[in-house]
Amino acid sequence: MKTNRKRHRRTEEELIHALQAKIAMLEQRRVARTMKQDPVLRLADKVVRSLKKAETQFQQNGRLDLANSAKAAMIQFTQCLR
C-alpha cells in the first residue's frame, strides 16, 4: 500500500540558509585544523584555558583581586592574538 504523503520541497531561502550553515561549519573546521597544526596557536589556547581555570580557582578561594588580575591578563592576551 502506498501512503499519499506530499514531499516537502525546500524553498530557495531554506536552501540558502542550509548552505550558509554548512559554510560556517566548514570555516570552523578549517580554523580548528590550523590551530592544531600551528604550535604557537596551540600554546596560546593552552594559556587562555589556564588563565580561565586560575580565575575560577581564585574566585572559589575568595581571592577576587587575583581573579580580576587573571581575567585582565586573559583579556589582554586574547586581544594581542587578534
PyRosetta script that sets phi, psi and omega in degrees:
from pyrosetta import init, pose_from_sequence

init()
pose = pose_from_sequence("MKTNRKRHRRTEEELIHALQAKIAMLEQRRVARTMKQDPVLRLADKVVRSLKKAETQFQQNGRLDLANSAKAAMIQFTQCLR")
pose.set_psi(1, 138.8)
pose.set_omega(1, 177.3)
pose.set_phi(2, -99.4)
pose.set_psi(2, 140.4)
pose.set_omega(2, 173.5)
pose.set_phi(3, -97.5)
pose.set_psi(3, 142.5)
pose.set_omega(3, -177.6)
pose.set_phi(4, -91.3)
pose.set_psi(4, 76.4)
pose.set_omega(4, 177.5)
pose.set_phi(5, -99.8)
pose.set_psi(5, 138.6)
pose.set_omega(5, 175.5)
pose.set_phi(6, -89.9)
pose.set_psi(6, 140.3)
pose.set_omega(6, 178.5)
pose.set_phi(7, -79.9)
pose.set_psi(7, 138.4)
pose.set_omega(7, 175.6)
pose.set_phi(8, -91.4)
pose.set_psi(8, 110.4)
pose.set_omega(8, 176.9)
pose.set_phi(9, -93.9)
pose.set_psi(9, 130.3)
pose.set_omega(9, -178.1)
pose.set_phi(10, -71.5)
pose.set_psi(10, 143.7)
pose.set_omega(10, 177.2)
pose.set_phi(11, -76.6)
pose.set_psi(11, 169.2)
pose.set_omega(11, 179.6)
pose.set_phi(12, -61.7)
pose.set_psi(12, -37.4)
pose.set_omega(12, 178.6)
pose.set_phi(13, -64.3)
pose.set_psi(13, -40.4)
pose.set_omega(13, 178.0)
pose.set_phi(14, -65.9)
pose.set_psi(14, -39.7)
pose.set_omega(14, 177.7)
pose.set_phi(15, -64.6)
pose.set_psi(15, -42.3)
pose.set_omega(15, 179.3)
pose.set_phi(16, -63.6)
pose.set_psi(16, -43.8)
pose.set_omega(16, 179.5)
pose.set_phi(17, -62.1)
pose.set_psi(17, -41.6)
pose.set_omega(17, 179.5)
pose.set_phi(18, -65.2)
pose.set_psi(18, -40.5)
pose.set_omega(18, 178.6)
pose.set_phi(19, -67.7)
pose.set_psi(19, -38.1)
pose.set_omega(19, 177.2)
pose.set_phi(20, -64.3)
pose.set_psi(20, -38.9)
pose.set_omega(20, 177.8)
pose.set_phi(21, -65.3)
pose.set_psi(21, -39.1)
pose.set_omega(21, 179.0)
pose.set_phi(22, -67.5)
pose.set_psi(22, -38.8)
pose.set_omega(22, 177.4)
pose.set_phi(23, -63.1)
pose.set_psi(23, -43.3)
pose.set_omega(23, 178.8)
pose.set_phi(24, -62.6)
pose.set_psi(24, -39.6)
pose.set_omega(24, 178.7)
pose.set_phi(25, -65.1)
pose.set_psi(25, -41.0)
pose.set_omega(25, 178.8)
pose.set_phi(26, -66.9)
pose.set_psi(26, -36.9)
pose.set_omega(26, 176.7)
pose.set_phi(27, -62.8)
pose.set_psi(27, -43.4)
pose.set_omega(27, 178.7)
pose.set_phi(28, -63.1)
pose.set_psi(28, -39.6)
pose.set_omega(28, 179.1)
pose.set_phi(29, -65.4)
pose.set_psi(29, -38.6)
pose.set_omega(29, 179.1)
pose.set_phi(30, -65.9)
pose.set_psi(30, -42.0)
pose.set_omega(30, 178.6)
pose.set_phi(31, -64.5)
pose.set_psi(31, -41.8)
pose.set_omega(31, 178.9)
pose.set_phi(32, -63.8)
pose.set_psi(32, -38.2)
pose.set_omega(32, 179.6)
pose.set_phi(33, -66.2)
pose.set_psi(33, -41.3)
pose.set_omega(33, 178.9)
pose.set_phi(34, -68.3)
pose.set_psi(34, -33.5)
pose.set_omega(34, 177.5)
pose.set_phi(35, -65.9)
pose.set_psi(35, -36.7)
pose.set_omega(35, 178.9)
pose.set_phi(36, -68.2)
pose.set_psi(36, -32.9)
pose.set_omega(36, -175.7)
pose.set_phi(37, -84.0)
pose.set_psi(37, -30.3)
pose.set_omega(37, -175.7)
pose.set_phi(38, -90.6)
pose.set_psi(38, 117.4)
pose.set_omega(38, -177.2)
pose.set_phi(39, -65.5)
pose.set_psi(39, -31.1)
pose.set_omega(39, 179.5)
pose.set_phi(40, -66.8)
pose.set_psi(40, -44.7)
pose.set_omega(40, 179.0)
pose.set_phi(41, -67.5)
pose.set_psi(41, -33.6)
pose.set_omega(41, 176.2)
pose.set_phi(42, -62.7)
pose.set_psi(42, -46.3)
pose.set_omega(42, -179.9)
pose.set_phi(43, -67.8)
pose.set_psi(43, -36.6)
pose.set_omega(43, 178.3)
pose.set_phi(44, -63.0)
pose.set_psi(44, -40.4)
pose.set_omega(44, 178.1)
pose.set_phi(45, -64.0)
pose.set_psi(45, -38.7)
pose.set_omega(45, 177.8)
pose.set_phi(46, -65.9)
pose.set_psi(46, -37.8)
pose.set_omega(46, 179.0)
pose.set_phi(47, -63.7)
pose.set_psi(47, -44.9)
pose.set_omega(47, -179.6)
pose.set_phi(48, -62.8)
pose.set_psi(48, -43.7)
pose.set_omega(48, 178.4)
pose.set_phi(49, -63.3)
pose.set_psi(49, -38.6)
pose.set_omega(49, 179.2)
pose.set_phi(50, -66.5)
pose.set_psi(50, -39.7)
pose.set_omega(50, 178.8)
pose.set_phi(51, -66.9)
pose.set_psi(51, -38.5)
pose.set_omega(51, 177.1)
pose.set_phi(52, -63.9)
pose.set_psi(52, -42.0)
pose.set_omega(52, 179.7)
pose.set_phi(53, -64.6)
pose.set_psi(53, -42.4)
pose.set_omega(53, 178.8)
pose.set_phi(54, -63.2)
pose.set_psi(54, -39.2)
pose.set_omega(54, 179.6)
pose.set_phi(55, -61.3)
pose.set_psi(55, -45.7)
pose.set_omega(55, -179.3)
pose.set_phi(56, -67.1)
pose.set_psi(56, -37.6)
pose.set_omega(56, 178.7)
pose.set_phi(57, -67.0)
pose.set_psi(57, -39.9)
pose.set_omega(57, 177.4)
pose.set_phi(58, -64.5)
pose.set_psi(58, -38.8)
pose.set_omega(58, 177.9)
pose.set_phi(59, -64.7)
pose.set_psi(59, -40.2)
pose.set_omega(59, 179.7)
pose.set_phi(60, -65.9)
pose.set_psi(60, -31.6)
pose.set_omega(60, 179.8)
pose.set_phi(61, -87.0)
pose.set_psi(61, 0.0)
pose.set_omega(61, 177.0)
pose.set_phi(62, 82.9)
pose.set_psi(62, 13.0)
pose.set_omega(62, 179.3)
pose.set_phi(63, -98.9)
pose.set_psi(63, 77.6)
pose.set_omega(63, -176.8)
pose.set_phi(64, -68.2)
pose.set_psi(64, -27.8)
pose.set_omega(64, 178.3)
pose.set_phi(65, -64.8)
pose.set_psi(65, -43.4)
pose.set_omega(65, 178.3)
pose.set_phi(66, -71.8)
pose.set_psi(66, -33.8)
pose.set_omega(66, 176.9)
pose.set_phi(67, -63.5)
pose.set_psi(67, -42.5)
pose.set_omega(67, 178.6)
pose.set_phi(68, -66.2)
pose.set_psi(68, -36.6)
pose.set_omega(68, 177.9)
pose.set_phi(69, -65.4)
pose.set_psi(69, -42.5)
pose.set_omega(69, 178.9)
pose.set_phi(70, -65.2)
pose.set_psi(70, -40.1)
pose.set_omega(70, 179.0)
pose.set_phi(71, -65.6)
pose.set_psi(71, -42.0)
pose.set_omega(71, 178.6)
pose.set_phi(72, -64.0)
pose.set_psi(72, -39.9)
pose.set_omega(72, 178.2)
pose.set_phi(73, -64.9)
pose.set_psi(73, -39.4)
pose.set_omega(73, 179.2)
pose.set_phi(74, -65.0)
pose.set_psi(74, -43.8)
pose.set_omega(74, 179.5)
pose.set_phi(75, -63.2)
pose.set_psi(75, -45.3)
pose.set_omega(75, -179.6)
pose.set_phi(76, -64.6)
pose.set_psi(76, -40.0)
pose.set_omega(76, -179.9)
pose.set_phi(77, -64.8)
pose.set_psi(77, -43.5)
pose.set_omega(77, -179.4)
pose.set_phi(78, -67.9)
pose.set_psi(78, -32.7)
pose.set_omega(78, 176.5)
pose.set_phi(79, -67.8)
pose.set_psi(79, -33.3)
pose.set_omega(79, 178.5)
pose.set_phi(80, -69.5)
pose.set_psi(80, -28.5)
pose.set_omega(80, -179.2)
pose.set_phi(81, -74.9)
pose.set_psi(81, -23.4)
pose.set_omega(81, -177.0)
pose.set_phi(82, -81.5)
pose.dump_pdb("model.pdb")
